[in-house]
Structures are given as structure tokens and as C-alpha cells.
Amino acid sequence: MTVDKKRVILIVDDEADFLRSTSSRLKFEGYETVEAADGEEALMAMERVKPDLILLDIMMPKMTGVQLYEQLKKSPSTKDIPIIFLSVWDQLVPSGAKELNHSSKYVPKPFDFQTLLAAIKTLVE
């Protein structure tokens, strides 16, 4: 599949290996990626670029994924950015995000990359 305009995906996770490997695989698929190790870094990154989608871990230092999600959903400029929660702790995912609506999904860790890729394509294509 060819992506005409490179879609920007913000990956927010405190596991450096996960950030590198997921970013590398998404770049291979034609996406542009921005990496952040926690919610605070994600907010700083979003001052430079508005992502088309956010991959968001839940358990992180400083600002959790849930706290970042709640902050993003309150802001008119970021409330419509699709979010895919990635976590082994599905009970921590905000209830509205589990409904597989137009703006959020939940993909449990560990996951098959093709499952993640299908969720991304559903939300950004």
C-alpha cells in the first residue's frame, strides 16, 4: 500500500526498545514517526507537530497514558486525534476507549504487528 501523504504517528511509551522497534517498522510501512518516553514529552512533541494518530502506553512515569488522554480530549485542538492504547493492563484503559469508536482503540501488549497496523489503517486511512 502506498501512503500518499506521510501520516505522522506519535509513539508514547517508556520502553526504549519498544519505541525504536515500533518506529522502525512503521517507517518501513511509509509512516513518519515521532517518539516520546512519557506524557510530558508527548505534549512537548505536539507543540512541534500535530500527529495523525497517537500510540499510547498507559503505565509511564511522570504522566500516565490515561492522564495524557484526558488532557488531550479536553483540548479543542487535540480532542479529535485518534488514539490507540497499548497496554497489558486493559482494566486501566479509559472505558470510552474500549468501545472501538472512531477515535480510539485498544490493542493489548504483546501484540502482533499486523494487528496494530490494521488498527492504525482503520483510524487514519
Backbone as ProteinMPNN parsed JSONL, in Angstrom:
{"seq_chain_A": "MTVDKKRVILIVDDEADFLRSTSSRLKFEGYETVEAADGEEALMAMERVKPDLILLDIMMPKMTGVQLYEQLKKSPSTKDIPIIFLSVWDQLVPSGAKELNHSSKYVPKPFDFQTLLAAIKTLVE", "coords_chain_A": {"N_chain_A": [[0.836, -1.182, 0.0], [0.54, 2.201, -0.775], [1.244, 5.192, 0.815], [0.022, 8.273, 0.302], [0.253, 11.015, 1.396], [2.521, 11.368, 3.911], [1.584, 9.98, 6.877], [1.63, 11.048, 10.226], [2.696, 9.524, 13.128], [2.572, 9.561, 16.546], [4.418, 8.017, 18.948], [4.107, 6.938, 22.16], [5.745, 5.805, 24.819], [7.4, 4.31, 27.572], [9.331, 2.383, 27.249], [12.292, 2.001, 25.761], [13.266, 0.175, 23.79], [10.91, -0.751, 22.665], [9.906, 1.639, 21.569], [11.896, 2.203, 19.589], [11.8, -0.135, 17.92], [9.09, -0.247, 17.091], [8.791, 2.251, 15.867], [10.65, 1.995, 13.77], [9.501, -0.111, 12.259], [7.062, 1.062, 11.524], [7.952, 3.209, 9.988], [9.028, 1.785, 7.862], [6.658, 0.944, 6.763], [5.772, 3.253, 5.639], [5.027, 5.419, 7.184], [5.511, 8.465, 9.04], [7.257, 8.975, 12.036], [7.156, 10.067, 15.46], [8.736, 10.109, 18.549], [8.141, 9.629, 22.051], [8.917, 9.437, 25.502], [7.241, 9.658, 27.647], [4.17, 11.145, 28.939], [4.583, 13.927, 29.283], [6.74, 14.474, 27.538], [5.427, 13.846, 25.194], [3.503, 15.887, 25.003], [5.226, 18.067, 24.617], [6.344, 17.348, 22.165], [4.101, 17.566, 20.584], [3.824, 20.252, 20.345], [5.45, 20.869, 18.288], [4.624, 19.28, 16.133], [1.563, 18.117, 14.769], [0.195, 15.123, 15.33], [-1.234, 12.498, 13.256], [-2.187, 10.343, 14.484], [-2.005, 8.702, 17.667], [-0.022, 6.403, 19.376], [-0.334, 4.985, 22.406], [1.014, 4.178, 25.453], [-0.037, 3.013, 28.662], [0.97, 2.781, 31.324], [3.294, 4.785, 32.534], [6.083, 6.841, 33.597], [5.951, 10.044, 35.334], [3.697, 11.339, 33.713], [0.867, 9.538, 33.198], [-0.511, 7.419, 30.584], [-3.289, 7.542, 30.655], [-3.738, 9.989, 31.955], [-2.629, 11.722, 30.043], [-4.337, 11.17, 27.866], [-6.795, 12.121, 28.907], [-6.196, 14.844, 29.141], [-5.71, 15.517, 26.445], [-8.23, 15.06, 25.297], [-9.723, 17.107, 26.353], [-8.932, 19.399, 25.073], [-9.716, 21.521, 22.362], [-8.043, 21.537, 20.108], [-6.79, 19.074, 20.064], [-8.567, 17.058, 20.65], [-9.726, 15.411, 18.71], [-7.795, 13.744, 17.72], [-6.968, 10.515, 16.789], [-6.454, 7.752, 19.021], [-4.549, 4.972, 19.956], [-4.518, 2.768, 22.468], [-1.972, 1.002, 24.104], [-1.309, -1.671, 26.036], [-0.653, -4.006, 28.698], [-2.396, -3.964, 30.674], [-5.486, -3.956, 30.536], [-7.631, -3.175, 32.127], [-7.038, -0.643, 32.924], [-7.442, 1.032, 30.814], [-9.214, 3.833, 29.647], [-12.76, 3.711, 29.856], [-14.339, 4.628, 27.656], [-12.556, 4.405, 25.553], [-12.382, 1.742, 24.995], [-14.485, 1.102, 23.45], [-14.102, 0.931, 20.766], [-14.5, 3.065, 18.983], [-14.662, 5.788, 16.59], [-12.429, 7.261, 17.25], [-10.668, 6.056, 19.044], [-8.897, 3.131, 20.107], [-8.085, -0.078, 21.534], [-5.253, -2.007, 21.864], [-3.992, -4.919, 23.002], [-0.894, -5.546, 24.745], [1.47, -8.203, 24.716], [1.505, -7.689, 21.155], [0.591, -8.68, 17.824], [2.278, -7.362, 15.092], [0.918, -6.918, 12.672], [-1.724, -6.785, 13.487], [-1.707, -4.422, 14.954], [-1.024, -2.668, 12.87], [-3.283, -2.915, 11.222], [-5.214, -1.742, 12.9], [-4.209, 0.868, 13.0], [-4.443, 1.643, 10.288], [-7.217, 1.56, 10.028], [-7.966, 3.761, 11.553], [-6.609, 5.99, 10.441], [-6.662, 6.015, 7.661]], "CA_chain_A": [[0.0, 0.0, 0.0], [1.277, 3.451, -0.827], [0.664, 6.28, 1.585], [0.284, 9.479, -0.478], [0.816, 11.989, 2.334], [3.005, 10.606, 5.061], [0.847, 10.173, 8.123], [2.521, 11.17, 11.373], [2.256, 8.768, 14.293], [3.298, 9.824, 17.779], [4.506, 6.81, 19.768], [4.394, 7.351, 23.53], [5.996, 4.601, 25.608], [8.635, 4.465, 28.336], [10.265, 1.31, 26.901], [13.093, 2.474, 24.628], [13.319, -0.841, 22.732], [9.599, -0.736, 22.005], [9.864, 2.857, 20.752], [12.761, 2.036, 18.414], [11.333, -1.177, 17.001], [7.796, 0.136, 16.506], [9.065, 3.367, 14.966], [11.324, 1.452, 12.589], [8.536, -0.884, 11.46], [6.08, 1.979, 10.946], [8.637, 3.94, 8.917], [9.088, 0.849, 6.741], [5.301, 0.91, 6.193], [5.5, 4.53, 4.986], [4.578, 6.445, 8.121], [6.504, 9.267, 9.742], [7.025, 8.761, 13.459], [7.728, 10.927, 16.483], [8.794, 9.284, 19.746], [8.132, 10.288, 23.359], [9.056, 8.446, 26.57], [6.174, 9.83, 28.639], [3.149, 12.112, 28.547], [5.136, 15.282, 29.196], [7.471, 14.551, 26.269], [4.431, 13.823, 24.124], [2.938, 17.237, 24.883], [6.25, 18.923, 24.006], [6.447, 16.965, 20.748], [2.905, 18.042, 19.89], [3.99, 21.679, 20.069], [6.166, 20.94, 17.008], [3.925, 18.558, 15.074], [0.27, 17.549, 15.163], [0.149, 13.773, 14.754], [-2.488, 11.98, 12.712], [-2.588, 9.267, 15.375], [-1.094, 8.506, 18.799], [0.078, 5.097, 20.024], [-0.174, 5.45, 23.782], [1.136, 3.245, 26.558], [-0.777, 3.52, 29.815], [1.817, 2.859, 32.513], [4.522, 5.535, 32.266], [6.422, 7.779, 34.67], [5.597, 11.466, 35.228], [2.3, 11.487, 33.31], [0.41, 8.27, 32.629], [-1.26, 7.499, 29.333], [-4.663, 7.959, 30.961], [-3.698, 11.431, 32.217], [-2.42, 12.379, 28.756], [-5.589, 11.001, 27.124], [-7.795, 13.045, 29.455], [-5.792, 16.203, 28.78], [-5.898, 15.698, 25.002], [-9.659, 15.074, 24.98], [-10.281, 18.381, 26.82], [-8.478, 20.496, 24.218], [-10.319, 21.532, 21.028], [-7.057, 21.295, 19.046], [-6.281, 17.697, 20.085], [-9.593, 16.098, 21.059], [-10.11, 14.511, 17.629], [-6.681, 12.898, 17.284], [-7.205, 9.116, 17.169], [-5.503, 7.182, 19.969], [-4.554, 3.529, 20.175], [-3.894, 2.416, 23.738], [-1.186, -0.225, 24.083], [-1.004, -2.0, 27.417], [-1.031, -5.32, 29.204], [-3.371, -3.696, 31.732], [-6.692, -3.45, 29.879], [-8.554, -2.565, 33.087], [-6.664, 0.755, 33.11], [-7.828, 1.799, 29.637], [-10.482, 4.55, 29.881], [-13.879, 2.921, 29.345], [-14.752, 5.092, 26.338], [-11.577, 3.988, 24.548], [-12.57, 0.322, 24.695], [-15.676, 0.933, 22.628], [-13.691, 0.848, 19.366], [-15.192, 4.094, 18.219], [-13.893, 6.396, 15.501], [-11.237, 7.998, 17.661], [-9.762, 5.345, 19.924], [-8.924, 1.674, 20.124], [-7.192, -0.695, 22.494], [-4.545, -3.176, 21.365], [-3.251, -5.438, 24.149], [0.502, -5.974, 24.605], [2.17, -8.078, 23.44], [0.598, -7.765, 20.017], [1.114, -8.99, 16.508], [2.419, -6.075, 14.418], [-0.121, -6.771, 11.649], [-2.939, -6.362, 14.2], [-1.525, -2.99, 15.205], [-1.064, -1.977, 11.578], [-4.692, -2.871, 10.785], [-5.897, -0.736, 13.729], [-3.743, 2.178, 12.538], [-5.056, 1.933, 8.977], [-8.64, 1.822, 10.259], [-8.157, 5.089, 12.132], [-6.005, 7.119, 9.711], [-6.816, 5.971, 6.193]], "C_chain_A": [[0.881, 1.245, 0.0], [0.538, 4.512, -0.042], [1.028, 7.573, 0.86], [0.947, 10.555, 0.375], [1.269, 11.183, 3.529], [2.208, 10.978, 6.297], [1.844, 10.17, 9.269], [1.918, 10.434, 12.563], [3.169, 9.103, 15.465], [3.238, 8.558, 18.622], [4.943, 7.235, 21.162], [4.51, 6.101, 24.399], [7.312, 4.774, 26.339], [9.651, 3.349, 28.088], [11.005, 1.688, 25.619], [13.142, 1.465, 23.487], [12.003, -0.879, 21.948], [9.489, 0.481, 21.078], [10.656, 2.672, 19.464], [12.19, 1.028, 17.423], [10.011, -0.804, 16.331], [7.977, 1.278, 15.52], [9.678, 2.868, 13.66], [10.336, 0.712, 11.687], [7.494, 0.027, 10.804], [6.696, 2.816, 9.826], [8.734, 3.068, 7.673], [7.742, 0.771, 6.02], [4.899, 2.244, 5.565], [4.989, 5.639, 5.886], [5.776, 7.245, 8.634], [6.214, 9.078, 11.22], [7.74, 9.806, 14.306], [7.661, 10.102, 17.761], [8.806, 10.136, 21.008], [8.137, 9.212, 24.436], [8.006, 8.576, 27.67], [5.21, 10.91, 28.154], [3.67, 13.526, 28.401], [5.919, 15.472, 27.893], [6.511, 14.578, 25.086], [3.836, 15.21, 23.912], [3.944, 18.197, 24.254], [6.394, 18.618, 22.52], [5.273, 17.522, 19.954], [2.91, 19.552, 19.694], [4.669, 21.88, 18.715], [5.379, 20.323, 15.851], [2.599, 18.035, 15.613], [0.169, 16.167, 14.515], [-1.234, 13.434, 14.199], [-3.06, 10.905, 13.625], [-1.56, 9.167, 16.498], [-1.183, 7.055, 19.258], [0.48, 5.392, 21.457], [-0.134, 4.314, 24.789], [0.416, 3.849, 27.763], [0.13, 3.75, 31.018], [3.148, 3.509, 32.155], [4.812, 6.443, 33.448], [5.942, 9.195, 34.339], [4.127, 11.678, 34.921], [1.866, 10.19, 32.644], [-0.32, 8.497, 31.305], [-2.691, 7.963, 29.552], [-4.708, 9.467, 31.216], [-3.506, 12.206, 30.912], [-3.695, 12.33, 27.919], [-6.633, 12.014, 27.594], [-7.47, 14.493, 29.096], [-6.038, 16.47, 27.291], [-7.384, 15.819, 24.643], [-10.341, 16.354, 25.442], [-9.956, 19.543, 25.893], [-9.113, 20.428, 22.833], [-9.316, 21.191, 19.911], [-6.564, 19.85, 19.005], [-7.353, 16.639, 20.351], [-9.964, 15.08, 19.977], [-8.969, 13.643, 17.101], [-6.966, 11.464, 17.726], [-6.08, 8.595, 18.061], [-5.679, 5.674, 20.007], [-3.806, 3.281, 21.474], [-3.193, 1.078, 23.59], [-0.815, -0.554, 25.524], [-1.352, -3.445, 27.718], [-2.15, -5.179, 30.231], [-4.659, -3.126, 31.154], [-7.675, -2.811, 30.845], [-8.226, -1.102, 33.347], [-7.034, 1.642, 31.924], [-9.139, 2.523, 29.937], [-11.637, 3.84, 29.186], [-14.324, 3.349, 27.95], [-13.813, 4.64, 25.231], [-11.755, 2.535, 24.153], [-13.731, 0.084, 23.731], [-15.372, 0.865, 21.145], [-14.45, 1.837, 18.506], [-14.263, 4.697, 17.179], [-12.593, 7.03, 15.959], [-10.318, 7.266, 18.634], [-9.976, 3.84, 19.839], [-7.986, 1.2, 21.216], [-6.585, -1.929, 21.85], [-3.701, -3.692, 22.527], [-1.807, -5.8, 23.794], [0.633, -7.358, 25.222], [1.184, -8.273, 22.298], [1.355, -8.201, 18.775], [1.159, -7.664, 15.745], [1.336, -5.869, 13.361], [-1.452, -6.354, 12.263], [-2.869, -4.869, 14.485], [-1.652, -2.194, 13.918], [-2.499, -1.869, 11.06], [-5.472, -1.828, 11.591], [-5.495, 0.67, 13.295], [-4.419, 2.554, 11.234], [-6.534, 2.246, 9.118], [-8.861, 3.26, 10.713], [-7.626, 6.234, 11.277], [-6.211, 7.098, 8.204], [-8.23, 6.344, 5.776]], "O_chain_A": [[1.873, 1.302, 0.726], [-0.665, 4.702, -0.221], [2.202, 7.94, 0.802], [2.077, 10.959, 0.101], [0.499, 10.408, 4.096], [2.166, 12.138, 6.707], [2.79, 9.382, 9.279], [0.778, 10.687, 12.954], [4.387, 8.948, 15.382], [2.158, 8.081, 18.97], [6.013, 7.82, 21.335], [3.518, 5.428, 24.68], [8.255, 5.334, 25.779], [10.735, 3.375, 28.671], [10.425, 1.696, 24.533], [13.067, 1.858, 22.323], [11.997, -1.023, 20.725], [9.033, 0.362, 19.94], [10.152, 2.948, 18.375], [12.106, 1.306, 16.227], [9.838, -1.025, 15.132], [7.374, 1.269, 14.447], [9.264, 3.278, 12.576], [10.348, 0.902, 10.471], [7.09, -0.206, 9.664], [6.035, 3.099, 8.827], [8.546, 3.551, 6.557], [7.694, 0.557, 4.809], [3.802, 2.36, 5.018], [4.562, 6.686, 5.401], [6.905, 6.755, 8.656], [5.052, 9.026, 11.621], [8.777, 10.349, 13.923], [6.644, 9.464, 18.034], [9.395, 11.216, 21.04], [7.452, 8.197, 24.31], [7.895, 7.701, 28.529], [5.409, 11.509, 27.097], [3.252, 14.253, 27.5], [5.785, 16.498, 27.225], [6.762, 15.259, 24.091], [3.683, 15.657, 22.776], [3.567, 19.049, 23.449], [6.547, 19.531, 21.709], [5.425, 17.905, 18.794], [2.083, 20.078, 18.95], [4.495, 22.914, 18.07], [5.464, 20.797, 14.718], [2.511, 17.574, 16.751], [0.07, 16.057, 13.293], [-2.249, 13.997, 14.609], [-4.248, 10.587, 13.564], [-0.39, 9.503, 16.311], [-2.274, 6.536, 19.498], [1.529, 5.99, 21.696], [-1.109, 3.583, 24.961], [0.28, 5.069, 27.86], [0.061, 4.8, 31.658], [4.019, 2.879, 31.553], [3.91, 6.782, 34.215], [5.576, 9.491, 33.202], [3.381, 12.148, 35.78], [2.44, 9.789, 31.632], [-0.691, 9.62, 30.963], [-3.244, 8.693, 28.729], [-5.619, 10.147, 30.743], [-4.15, 13.234, 30.701], [-4.089, 13.335, 27.328], [-7.274, 12.681, 26.781], [-8.367, 15.276, 28.785], [-6.524, 17.541, 26.928], [-7.744, 16.607, 23.768], [-11.435, 16.664, 24.971], [-10.637, 20.568, 25.926], [-9.056, 19.381, 22.188], [-9.697, 20.622, 18.888], [-5.975, 19.437, 18.007], [-7.067, 15.444, 20.282], [-10.464, 14.001, 20.294], [-9.153, 12.891, 16.144], [-7.184, 11.218, 18.913], [-4.913, 8.946, 17.883], [-6.796, 5.162, 20.081], [-2.608, 3.549, 21.573], [-3.745, 0.134, 23.023], [-0.084, 0.203, 26.163], [-2.226, -4.035, 27.084], [-2.777, -6.168, 30.61], [-4.901, -1.925, 31.271], [-8.482, -1.979, 30.43], [-9.04, -0.384, 33.928], [-6.95, 2.867, 32.016], [-10.082, 1.904, 30.429], [-11.499, 3.411, 28.04], [-14.658, 2.491, 27.133], [-14.235, 4.505, 24.082], [-11.317, 2.134, 23.074], [-13.921, -1.035, 23.254], [-16.294, 0.753, 20.336], [-14.972, 1.496, 17.444], [-13.185, 4.16, 16.923], [-11.728, 7.313, 15.129], [-9.28, 7.808, 19.014], [-11.068, 3.353, 19.545], [-7.194, 1.973, 21.755], [-7.302, -2.795, 21.35], [-2.798, -2.997, 22.993], [-1.526, -6.292, 22.701], [-0.064, -7.646, 26.195], [0.159, -8.937, 22.454], [2.579, -8.101, 18.691], [0.179, -6.919, 15.75], [0.879, -4.742, 13.173], [-2.229, -5.642, 11.626], [-3.842, -4.141, 14.286], [-2.316, -1.158, 13.887], [-2.882, -0.833, 10.516], [-6.3, -1.109, 11.031], [-6.339, 1.564, 13.229], [-4.916, 3.671, 11.092], [-7.055, 3.105, 8.406], [-9.828, 3.903, 10.305], [-8.138, 7.35, 11.372], [-5.948, 8.101, 7.541], [-8.538, 6.359, 4.584]]}, "name": "protein", "num_of_chains": 1, "seq": "MTVDKKRVILIVDDEADFLRSTSSRLKFEGYETVEAADGEEALMAMERVKPDLILLDIMMPKMTGVQLYEQLKKSPSTKDIPIIFLSVWDQLVPSGAKELNHSSKYVPKPFDFQTLLAAIKTLVE"}
